[in-house]
Amino acid sequence: GDAESANYEAVCSGRTGHAEVVEVRYDPHRISFGALLKLFFAVAHDPTQKDRQGNDRGPQYRSAIFPMDDAQRKVAEDYIQQLGNAGAFTAPIVTTLEPGHPFHPAEDYHQDFARRNPNQPYITHVAKPKLEKLHAAFPELLKT
């Protein structure tokens, strides 16, 4: 989607072409892109759900990776194939690779949403369990 339609209300309509995503900035000397993919597929969401994450439905909730270059695209492609060959999930992986899309930051009221709204139902029922899963599965990757 374009910058003009990159607002919460428009994106929720499912008609803008946007996806709700997180931009991950990282130091490749400290963690690899492959390690980030492992976290993404293990904790972040269900990569077998097409246009859906939990109760949220629509193309804006698609499982997608937006690689920054051909090297990232190739690593992601290979990793998805490895997961599929290993039967890591009970259904086919539907995650798409969508290079070349610009990132548009969410509105200010969405920034640090979980920290500012710890008792909001989505945070307590969806985000917090994912964070707990992350802590249990990958404690060595987290800051104390």
C-alpha positions in Angstrom: 0.0 0.0 0.0 0.9 3.7 -0.2 1.8 6.0 2.6 -1.6 7.7 2.5 -3.4 4.5 3.3 -1.0 3.4 6.0 -3.2 4.2 8.9 -4.8 1.8 11.3 -8.4 2.3 10.3 -7.7 1.9 6.5 -5.4 -1.1 7.0 -8.1 -2.8 9.1 -10.4 -2.7 6.1 -8.2 -5.3 4.4 -8.4 -3.3 1.1 -5.1 -1.3 1.2 -2.6 -3.9 0.3 -0.8 -3.3 3.6 0.2 -5.9 6.2 0.4 -5.4 9.9 4.1 -6.0 10.5 7.0 -5.3 12.7 10.2 -3.8 11.3 13.1 -5.6 12.9 16.4 -3.7 13.0 19.3 -5.9 14.1 23.1 -6.1 14.3 24.1 -9.1 12.1 27.3 -9.4 14.2 25.1 -10.2 17.2 22.3 -12.3 15.7 21.8 -13.7 12.2 18.9 -13.3 9.9 18.5 -17.1 10.1 18.2 -16.9 13.9 15.5 -14.2 13.5 13.6 -16.5 11.1 13.8 -19.2 13.7 12.1 -16.9 16.3 9.6 -15.7 13.7 8.4 -19.2 12.9 8.7 -20.6 16.4 7.0 -17.9 18.4 5.6 -14.9 16.5 2.6 -16.4 14.8 1.2 -19.5 13.0 2.7 -19.6 9.5 0.1 -22.0 8.3 -2.8 -19.6 8.6 -3.6 -17.8 5.4 -4.8 -14.2 5.9 -5.4 -14.9 9.5 -3.6 -14.7 12.9 -5.8 -16.0 15.7 -9.2 -14.2 15.6 -7.8 -11.5 13.3 -8.8 -12.1 9.6 -8.0 -10.5 6.3 -5.0 -10.0 4.0 -3.5 -7.4 6.4 -2.9 -10.4 8.8 -1.1 -12.5 6.2 2.1 -14.3 7.2 4.8 -12.5 5.3 8.5 -11.7 5.3 9.8 -8.6 3.7 13.4 -9.3 2.9 15.7 -6.4 2.4 17.8 -8.0 -0.3 18.3 -11.2 -2.4 20.5 -12.8 0.3 17.7 -12.5 2.9 15.2 -13.7 0.4 17.3 -16.8 -0.3 17.9 -17.6 3.4 14.1 -17.2 4.1 13.2 -19.3 1.1 15.6 -22.1 2.1 14.4 -22.0 5.7 10.8 -22.3 4.7 11.6 -25.2 2.5 13.6 -26.9 5.3 10.6 -26.5 7.7 8.3 -27.9 5.1 10.6 -30.9 4.3 10.9 -31.6 8.1 7.2 -31.5 8.6 7.6 -28.9 11.3 3.9 -27.9 11.1 0.8 -30.0 10.7 -0.3 -27.9 7.7 1.5 -26.3 4.8 3.4 -23.0 5.4 1.7 -20.2 3.7 4.2 -17.4 4.6 4.9 -15.2 1.6 8.2 -13.5 0.7 7.4 -9.9 -0.4 10.5 -7.9 -1.3 10.5 -4.3 -2.3 7.8 -2.9 0.0 8.4 0.2 2.0 7.8 0.2 5.7 5.4 2.8 7.1 5.5 3.2 10.9 2.2 2.9 12.8 0.6 5.9 14.4 2.1 7.1 17.7 -0.6 5.6 19.8 0.5 2.1 18.5 4.1 2.6 19.5 5.0 0.7 22.7 1.4 -0.4 22.9 2.0 -3.4 25.1 4.1 -1.4 27.6 1.5 1.3 27.8 -1.5 -1.0 27.9 -0.5 -4.1 29.8 -4.1 -5.0 30.8 -5.6 -4.6 27.3 -7.3 -8.0 26.3 -5.1 -8.5 23.2 -2.0 -8.0 25.3 -3.0 -10.3 28.1 -4.4 -13.1 25.9 -2.2 -13.0 22.8 0.9 -11.0 23.2 1.9 -11.9 26.8 1.7 -15.7 26.1 3.9 -15.2 23.0 6.4 -13.3 25.1 6.3 -16.1 27.7 6.9 -18.7 25.0 9.8 -16.6 23.8 11.4 -16.5 27.3 10.9 -20.3 27.7 12.2 -21.3 24.3 15.0 -18.8 23.7 16.2 -17.3 27.1 19.8 -17.0 25.8 18.7 -14.5 23.2 17.0 -12.1 25.6 18.3 -9.3 27.7 17.9 -9.7 31.5 
